[in-house]
Amino acid sequence: MPLAENDPNKVPAIPPPVARILRVFAFDPSLATQMANFDISEVLTRVNWEPDRKYADPKDNSKLIVAKGLMPGPVGDYLEVVDVDPASNKAYAPVDLNDPYLLAADGLAPSEGNPQFHQQMVYAVAMTTIQHFERALGRRVFWSRRRVKLSKAESEAKERDDDWFPTHRLRIYPHALREENAYYDPDKKALLFGYFPARPEIAADGMPGGIVFTCLSQDIIAHETTHAILDGMQRYYLDPSNMDVLAFHEGFSDLVALFQHFTYPEILKRQIATARGDLSTETLLGQLAVQFGKATGKRAALRDALGRFDRTLNKWVRGSPRPEAYVDEEEPHARGALLIGAIFDAFLGIYTHRTRDLLRIATGGTGVLPQGDLHPDLVNRLAIEASKTAEHLLLMCIRAIDYCPPVDVTFGDFMRALITADFDLVPDDDRNYRVALIEAFRAWGIYPHDVRTLSVESLRWKPTQNSESVSKFVDVLRHAILDDSNKAQWDEICNERVAPGPNGSEMRKLTRMEIEQRIDTFCGMLHERIKNGVAKLVRNKQITPENMPFGLNLCYGDSTDLIFEIHQIRPVRRQGPDGLMKQDLLIQIRSGATVIRMKRFKCRRTSASKKSGRLKADRRNETFGIGVVLR
């Protein structure tokens, strides 16, 4: 006999957990063979639990399909780990992270020789990186679109040779290459990790000829995942229209990997204790891919935010700002290191400022620490301040991407984006983060164009001049978005839920891909309404080609005008340090603009980049990018 709903003997339904805890190498396997670092060689990382997903059947919207949350591979909503090894002609069995034993043991134990742990490692670190981006951006991460060549019939119907389709999952190949390399392939939408024998000259640091797996390096995984996320946000940042563009991709990816070091308390406390609170000295926190760098003959980390290994002195030496390098350096990784140096110097300045009172208390006002180990309480407090500083800077850097021009970005543009994005979310900069960033960028010789001073006020993107053409375009944009025929779909995009239907269907949460599909459809409708609205204004001579709003070329005038595209429209929800939620709307128009709107349609500030740059063979050689914030 079935139990009644209110029967006390009925076992209540158990909800799925919030997170999945997995074991990973803290940096890479090299620490596991060092007595000084063995106990911090392994850490636990929290990955959001991926629940089962319900989505509408593409062939019949009245029917729902249930997809398992995380399948063996692992294969989830964001990632698909495919473990084939072409060099060895092998395919390794996929790990099932839902196995009860693995759930109880926090996943597989870290191991260099277990391919299933390699799969677990890349999944855990990549998902952690994705979570940092989603927290900072206030929206879901989408991968860049796949370019598919159309058939002859489709090509004739659509009047183009190819089309772009959403990418559901980023593929990760832990053993794709037998070489000293790992990279993001934008065509395959995949991360490819290599493995290789260590060079003989590393006898003092490891086993000569021992196999080094790049898929076991936290830094390399986070770095390559960031490349993929950034490509999904700004696809033209892979087009080298100036020396900073590719360097920005490299430097930004390194920054994300570096600041993720500070999310592990055990590592942070150990390194602070070892450095006696002085993080400007040599620590693992400022180094990237230590095992990879040593295995390839560098005798040091692949890259270091604070210094370098001097072969002549046979020791690590602290680096200093090199403003002349920003003029002369052209290699993307080396040029990107200048951006890393500036941001990390800002971090050190803020950390020093935040911990001055602690050191005064600990030293009786002298500021000079006594000999011996630091007190554990002091280490804990220093670790808290370092973690908060790194976390805030990481979120600032990620949020700033939405404020950068969509094409032809420079380090100076990123500097202005950092200041503007942080001011919008945190108007009261009581910790002087913005001042520290300005000071560090100046020391490294990085200056933005078109500003007269390096004050916070000068560096913030200025409000757009409220000209007649701007007002008319804003009206067109407002009516295009808020048209009654769009309401149901727009509500679904904003709420990420399907409202109950007239046929009695239940309200349900949309999957990530359903949200992306609705955004695509909405962008198409928005494009037509903007195009028709602007054409009407041109016919009525309310807007002229000589007075284009925000400098946009909206396909009016003669036939040589550039065709524009609504790249994306995304509701954004960001939470500031005060706990208040801020809701924005991000719109990207190409070739054209980045637009951010808040609640009302009033012009707020713009960012612009107008330089020569190659987009596609079938497009004009000049690109014009504008960022506009509408309130």
N, C-alpha and C positions, 0 to 999 in steps of 0.2 A: 504494500500500500504506500503510495507516494506521500512524502512529508509535506505538511502545510507550509506556506510561506513564512509564517511567524512561529514555526515550531522551533523551540530552543535546541533541539537535537540536530537540526539541519546545519551542516558545515557551510559557512559562508564562502562565497567565491573569493579566491585569493588573487589580488591584482598583480600584474607583472611588476618586477622590480624596476627601480628608476635607472639603475646603472649596472654595468657588468664590470667586474674587477679582473684585470689581467696582469700577469707578470711579464716584464720586459727588461732588457738590458738598460741600465741607467744612461749610459753613453754608447758604449760598444763592448764587445767581449773582452777587450784588453784589460779592463779593470779587474776582472775576475781572477787574474793571475798576479795581482799586485797586493802584497800584504797591507800596504797603507790604505788601499781603497777597496779591498775585497768586500767589506761589509756594506758598501754602498754601490756595488756593481749591479745590483738588481733592485728594481722599484716596482711598485704597484700603480697602475694607471686606471682611472675610472672612465669607462666608455659608456655613453648613453645606451640604454637597452633598446634594441630594435624590436618593437612589437609586430605582430602580424598586421598586415595591411589589407583593407578592403577598398576596392576600386571598381568603377563601372566598367562593364564589358564594352569594349570599343564597338562591337557589332550590335549590341543591344543594351542601351543605357539603363533599362529597367532591371537588369540582372547585375549582381555583384560577384566579383571574383575575389577570393581570399588568397593572399600571397603570404608565405611564411616570412617572418621577420628576419631571421638570420639563418641562412642555409650553409651546409658544409662548403668550405672554400678558404676563408669565409666569403659568402656572397650576401650582401645586405642591400639596403636602399641606395647607398652612396657608392659602395666599393664592390668590386668583384676580383678576388685574388685567383689568378690562373697560374698554377705552378707547373709549368712545362720547362724543361731544360734542353733547348735545341743542341747545345754543344755535346751533351751526354746522351742525347736521344732518349730522354726519360720524361715521364709525367708522374709527379708525386701525388699520393693520395691526399685529398683535402682534409683539413682538420675540421671537426665538428665541435664548435665551442659550446653547443647546447648539450653535449654529453654530460650526464649527471656528475660523473667523477671530475670532469674538468671544471664544472660550475662550482663544485665543492672545494676544489684545490686552486681556485683563481687562475685557471688555465694551465697550460704546460709549463714546466720549469724551463728557464732559459738554457738553451743548448746550441752550440755551434753546429753540431752534427745531426740535428733533427729537423728535417724539412718542414714538418708540421709546426714546429715552433717558429720557424722563419715566417710562415704564413700568418701566425698569430701576431708576431711582432709588427709586420708591415700594416696589418689591419688596425691594431691598437694605436700605433703612433699616428697613422694617417687620420683616423677618426678623431683623435685628440686635437690635431691641427684643425680639422674641419669645425669642431666644436668651438675653438677659440674664435674663428672667423664668424661663425653664426652669432655668437654672443656679442661681438663688437659691432657687427653690421646690423643686427636686429632683423635678420631675414634668413631664409634658407639659402644654402649654397647650391648653385646650378653649375654644371660643367659646360664648357664651350661646345658649340654645335658641331655636328659632323657634316662634312661636305660630301654630297652624294651626286654622282654624275647621272643625269636623266637620260632616259631612252629617247630615241629620235622623236617618237610621237609626243612624249611629255615635253621635250625640249621645244618642239614647234608650238605646242599649246601654251606654254608658259613664257615663250620667247627668251629662253636662257638655257645654257648648257648644263647647269647644275642647280642643286637646291640644298638647303641647310635643314637638318633635323636635330631634335633634342637628343642629348646623350644621357641615358639613364644612369649608367654607372661608369666610374673611372676604373679601368682595369689595372691591376698591379701584377707584375711578373717578377717574383723574387729571384729567379735564376735565369733571366733572359739572356745574359751575355757572359762570355768567359773573357773578360777584359777589365782593365782598371777604369771602370766608368759606371755611371748611373745617370739616367736623364728622363725628362718628361717628353714624350712624343706627341705634339699637338695634332698630328694627322690620325694617329691610332687612338688618341685619347687614353693614353696608357703611361704608367711609370715602369721603366725597365731598369732592373738592378743587375749589376754584374758581380762576378766573383773571380778571384785571381790568386796566384801564388805570390807571397810576399817576396820582395827583392832580398838578395843575400846580405846587403849592407845593414840590415836591421837586427843583426844577431844580438845586440845588447837590449833590444826592446821587444823581441818576440822570436818566433821560430822562423828562420830563413826557409822560404819555400812553403810555409804553412798557408793554408787557404784563408783568404780574407773575404768575407761576404758583406757587400755594401748594404744588403737588406737588413743587417743587424746593427746598423748605425742609426741611432735616434736622429742625429743631425741630418744625415743624408735623406732619410725618409721624410722628415718634416720639410726640408728644403725642396725636394721634388714635389711633394704634395702642394706646397705653396705656389710653385710654378703653375700647377694645374688649376688651382683656385683662382689665381690672378688672371690666367688666360680666360677663365669663364666670366670674370668681371669686366676685363678690359682686353678685348681680343687683339687690338692693334698695338699693344705693348710688346708684341713679338716682331714688330716692323721697325727696323733700325733707322728711323728717320733723323735721329741725331745720336751723338755719342752716349747720351745718358740713358736712352730707352732700354737697351739690353742690359746695361750696367744696373739700371734700377731693378729689373727683374731679378738679377743675381743678388744684389745687395739686400733687397727687401726680403727675399727668400731666406737669406742668411740671418737677418734680424729676427724673423719669426722663430727659426730654429734656436737661436741664442737665448731669446727671452723665455722660451719654453723650459730651459734649464732651471729657471727659478720657480717652477711650479712643483718641484719635488722637495719637500722640507728636509728630508734626511741628507740629500746632497748639499743643499744650501747651507745647512748648519755645519756640516763637515768642512766645506770649503771656507766658510767664514772663520771657523775656529783655526784652520790651518794658516789662513792669511792674516790672522789676528785682527780681523775686522776691516783690513785694507784691501778692497776689491780691485784696486789699480795694479796689484801685483799679479804674478802668474798664478792663475787658478783654472780649473776645468770649466768654470762658468763662462769664461770669455773665449773658449777654444771650440773649434768646429772640426768634427771628423778626425779625432786624434789617431785612431788605429789606421785609418785610410792614409793619412798623411805620412805616418812613419813607415807603413808598408810599401809606399811608393818612393821611398828614399829621401823624404824631407827631414827626417829625424825630429819632426815636430808635427803639430796639428796641421791639417790642410789649410785652414785659415785661422787667424787670431785677431780678435777685436782690439787688443791692447798692445800687442808687441810682436816680436818675432824671435826665432832661434838664430843667433849669430854664430855661424860656423867658425869664424875666426876666434871668437872668444869662447866658443863651445858652451854657450849658455843663453838663456832667454833674456832679452833686453826689452825694456819698456819703449814703446813707440811714442811719437809726438806728432801733432798735426803737421801736414805737409800741404799748405795751400797751393803751392806750385804744381802739385800732382794733378789737381783738378783741371788745369790747363793742358798738361802734357799727356796724361795717361789715357790710353785708348782701349786697351784690352778690357772686355766687360767685367771679368771677375776682379781684376785689380782696381778698376774704376769703381765698381760696386763696393769695394772695401773702404773707399773714402766715405761713402754714405754710412756704412757700419761704424766707422771710427767716430763720425760726428754724433750719431745717435747714442752710441755707447758712452762717449764722453759726457753727453747730457745726462745719461743715467747715473754716472759716477758723481757728477755735480749735485744732482738731486739727492742721491743716497747720502752723500757727505753732509748735506744741509739737514736732512731729516734725522741724522744720527748724532749731531753735535751735542745735543743735550744729554744723550746716553753716555757719551764718552766723558763729558764734564762730570757727570755724577760718578762714573766708574773711576775717574782719576783724581777726584777731589779738586777739580777745576784746572788741573795742569794740562790736560789733553794728551799726556804721555802715559801710555799703558805700562804697567809694571811687567817685569820679566815673568815668564811662565805661561801656563795655559790660561785662556780667558775663562771667566766664570760662566757656567752653563746658562745662567739666567741672562747674562749679557749677550751671549751668543744667540739665544732664542729671540731676544728683542731686536738685535741687529738683523736676524734672518727675516723677521716679520716686516721690518722697514724695507729691506732689499726686495722682498717678494712683492710688496705693495707697489713699489716704484717700478719694478719690471713689468708687473701686470698692467699698470696704468699706461706705461709707454707702449706696450704691445697693443693694447686696445686703441690707443691714439693712432698708431701707425696703420692699423687695419682700417679704422674709420676714415682716415684721410684719403684712402683710395677713392671713395665716393666724391671727394672734393677736387680730384685731379682732373685735368683735361683728358678727354677720351683718346686723344692721339698726341704724339710728339711730346711726351712728358719729359720734364727735366728735374734735376734734384732741387732746383729753386722752386719749381711748381709744387713739389712734394713738401717743401718747407712751408710754403704759404698754406697748403692744404692742411698740414698738421696744426698750424696756428688757428685757422678758421674752424676746422672741425672740432677742436677742443674748446674753443670759445663758445661755439653753439651749444655744446652739451654741458660745459662747466664754465659759466661766465666768471665766477670768482676763483681765480687761480692762486689760492692761498699758499700753495707749495712752490710756486714759481716754476712750474714745468715749462711754460712757454718761454720764459726768460732764459732758462738753461738751454733749451733747444736753439734759440737765436744765437746765444754765445758760442755754442759748439759748432754750429754751421759756419759762423763767421770765422772761427779759428781754423777751420778746414778750407777756407777760401770758397765756400759755396754761397752764392748770392742769387736771388731771383731777379728777373728782368722787370723793368717798368716800376720800380719802387725807388723812392728818394732816400728813405731812412729805413733802419732795421728795427723800428718799434713795432710792438704788437698791433697797434692801430693801423700802421702802414701796410703790414704784411697780410692782414685779413682781406679777403676778397671784398672789393667795394660794392656797395649797392648799385644795381643797374639804374641807369638814367631812365626815368619814367617818361619816355617819349611817346608820341601818338602811336607809332608803329608797334612799340612794345605793348602798350595798353590794348591795342586791337588784337595782337597775337595772343595775349593772355586771355582775352575774352573768348577767342576761338578755342584755345586749349581747355578753358573751364567748361564750355558748353560741350566740347567733344568728350570729356571725361564724365561729366555729370548728366549726360543725356539720359532720359528716362528709359530708353531701350537698352541701356547698358547696366541698369541698376542691379538686376538679379545677378549678372555675372560679376560685376564689380564687388558686390557684397560677398560673393563666394571667394574672390581673390583676397579681400581684406580680412575676412573672418576665417579663411582656410577651412570652411565647412559648407556642406550642401544643405540648404534649407529643406524642411519636409515638403514633399510634393503633393499635388492634388490627388494622386492615386494612393496616398497613405504611406509613401516611402518615408523612412525615418531619417532624422538629421544624422549626418556622419561627418567625420573629419576627412578632408581631402588628403590624398597622398601627395608627396612632393612632385611627382610627375604630372599629376592631375592639375596641380597649381601651375606648373610651367606651361601645360597645354592651354589652360584658360588665359594665361598671360599672353601667349602667342596669338590666340584668337582676338583678344582685346586689343593688342597692338595693331593687328590688321585693321580693325574697325576704326581705331584712333587715327591711324595713318590716313584713311580715306576721308574722315571728317576734317582733319587738319588741312589736307590737300584741297578739299572742296571749299572750306571756309576761307583759306588764304586766297584761293583763286577768285572768290567772290569779292574780297577786299581789293584785289588788284584790278578787277573789272570796274569797280566803283572808284578807283584811283585813291583809295584810303591808305594803301601801301604801295610803294613803288620799288622796283628792283634796286634803286639807288639808296633806299632807306629801309633795308631789311632788318626785321627785329632780331637783336642779338647777333647780327651778321649771318643769319641762317640763309642758306639757299634752298628754298622750299619748292623748287620745281615750277616756278612761274617765270614768265619772260620767254626767251627764245628756247629752241630745242636743245641747245648745248648746256642748259642748266643741269646741275647734278641732281640725280634722283635721291631723295632722302628716305631713310628707314627708321622706324621706331624700334630701336634695338631692344629695349625692355622697359617695363613700367612695374615698379615694385613698392608695395607698402613697406615701411620701415618702422620698427619700434625699438628705441634705444633707451636704456636706463642709466641715468647719471649717478654719481657717487651719493647724491642726496636721496636716492631711491625713487625720484620722480621719473615717470615714463614720458618720453618724448616721441611723438608720432610724426613721421615725415613721409614723403612720397618721392621716390627716385625715378626719374624718367631719363632715358638715354636716347637721343635722336642723332642719327648718323646718315649722311655727313652733315654734321651739325653739332648737336649739343648734349651736354649733361644737365639735366634739370632736376632740382630738388624742391618740392613744394611742401608747405606746412599749413594745413587747415584752410587758410584763406589764400586767394590768388593775388598776392601783392609781391612785386618784384623785390628781392632781398639782396642778393649779391651774385656776382658772376666770376668765373675764372675762364680765361681764354688762352688759346694757343693757336697761332696762325703761322705755319711754316711749311716749307716744301716737304712732302712726304709721300711715299708710294703706298697706295692702298691695294688696288688690284689692277690687273692689266686693262680691264674694261672700264676703269674709272679715271677721273681726272687726276693729274699728278699732284695737285695742290689739295691739302686737307685743311679744314678749318674746324677746330674744336672749341666749344664754349661750354662752360658750366654755369648754370643759372639756378639760383635759389628763389623760389616764389613762395610768398607767405599769404 
